[in-house]
Amino acid sequence: MTFSFQAAVAERGFDVGLSLGPTETVAVMGPNGAGKSTLLSVIAGLVRPDRGRAELNGRTLFHLGDGEKRWAAPHHRGTALLAQEPLLFPHLTAADNVAFGPRSAGTPRRQAMEQAVRWLDDVEAGNLAGRRPAELSGGQAQRVAVARALAADPGLLLLDEPMAALDIHSAPLLRRLLKRVLADRPAIIITHDVLDALMLADRVVILENGRIAEEGPTRQVLHKPRSAFAAGLAGLNFVVGTSAGDGILAARGHIAGHSEDPVPAGRPAVAVFPPSAVSVFLTDAHGSPRNSFEVAVTDLEPHGDQVRVRGGGLAADITPAALTDLGLVPGMAVHLVVKAAAVSVYPL
Ligand SMILES: Nc1ncnc2c1ncn2[C@@H]1O[C@H](COP(=O)(O)OP(=O)(O)OP(=O)(O)O)[C@@H](O)[C@H]1O
């Protein structure tokens, strides 16, 4: 294992354990305030946990508690943090910014500059070597920041939403660059974009309330989410309950579904179904086996060439024609109906 980490920060309700293999990229996702930035800050040495232990390539980053008080300074950790904003030194040229890390590590100036130019070429910014940050676009500055992070030869790359501050034209180039850069080195990337998790990461970790809510290969987590957050990313309806008969017993009553493997009764389980499988009726629809939920419409929003109807914490996709026929407006009482065959049930 290249990187192992376990830390608790009581003040922030943060308690997370994580490990990474030699070339593994993990995407960290979760709602605002879940603890994503705290995770990177503790690893980078910017926030000191109450207790915990982390090792990178056999070196201890910190070991606190159990009578230990070991704490390596940020610049001795072998980690590089790439933030949302490039945070380049404004008075230095792009090349000097990139050369800064190797220079600090004792590399002679000429050699450090040669390395810097190589890294800038590598991120398609070789022609920008002589410019200062004020003369760079957001996308160019972020590419220079990537070169600077890589020039320090970090054992672990930490990326805090690197695409967030970029416009839609600059983001694709940086995404392609990161895909190449992350392929052969361990990295942790915070992202709100499910596409980035799919494209850049081997695995996704979902944080909720300072804890890991679920983790696994990105496709698997999106296909079979076990947290409300991951279900939201995958665009699926997600109802928690306990397994009962051929479905689950939830706060809204029994939901009939099907499961690949039988789930013993009384176990925490979820019912998951896509909005495209949900129909909207003005009166209760009978006939079985199907589920009907009476809800008040809260939102109507465009979703591709469909309209997404939300109510009671559930979503249904209908055509604009159906919306007009039904005369739907927010506040109206409707029945959301989904066939049992479209509802997946699995244990939590
Ligand atoms: N400097 C701080 N001092 C005390 N508590 C903090 C500090 N920064 C963040 N917190 C708290 O720690 C928790 C985790 O916050 P953190 O910034 O790590 O979340 P996040 O997942 O990165 O959120 P976001 O997506 O909004 O950036 C939150 O409850 C937050 O209020």
The ligand as a Gaussian input file, in Angstrom:
#p B3LYP/6-31G(d) Opt

LIG

0 1
 N      -11.558000      26.286000       9.544000
 C      -12.542000      25.568000      10.076000
 N      -12.753000      25.546000      11.401000
 C      -13.725000      24.825000      11.953000
 N      -14.563000      24.038000      11.246000
 C      -14.416000      24.008000       9.921000
 C      -13.408000      24.763000       9.254000
 N      -13.496000      24.519000       7.932000
 C      -14.524000      23.660000       7.777000
 N      -15.086000      23.352000       8.951000
 C      -16.219000      22.432000       9.208000
 O      -15.780000      21.115000       8.950000
 C      -16.789000      20.372000       8.265000
 C      -16.230000      19.856000       6.950000
 O      -15.962000      20.951000       6.097000
 P      -15.160000      20.808000       4.726000
 O      -14.786000      22.175000       4.260000
 O      -14.085000      19.815000       4.885000
 O      -16.306000      20.205000       3.779000
 P      -16.303000      20.010000       2.196000
 O      -16.844000      18.633000       1.965000
 O      -14.977000      20.312000       1.641000
 O      -17.383000      21.078000       1.746000
 P      -17.506000      21.939000       0.360000
 O      -18.038000      21.011000      -0.688000
 O      -18.523000      22.968000       0.743000
 O      -16.166000      22.513000       0.057000
 C      -17.982000      21.314000       8.102000
 O      -18.880000      21.047000       9.142000
 C      -17.366000      22.683000       8.234000
 O      -18.318000      23.593000       8.761000

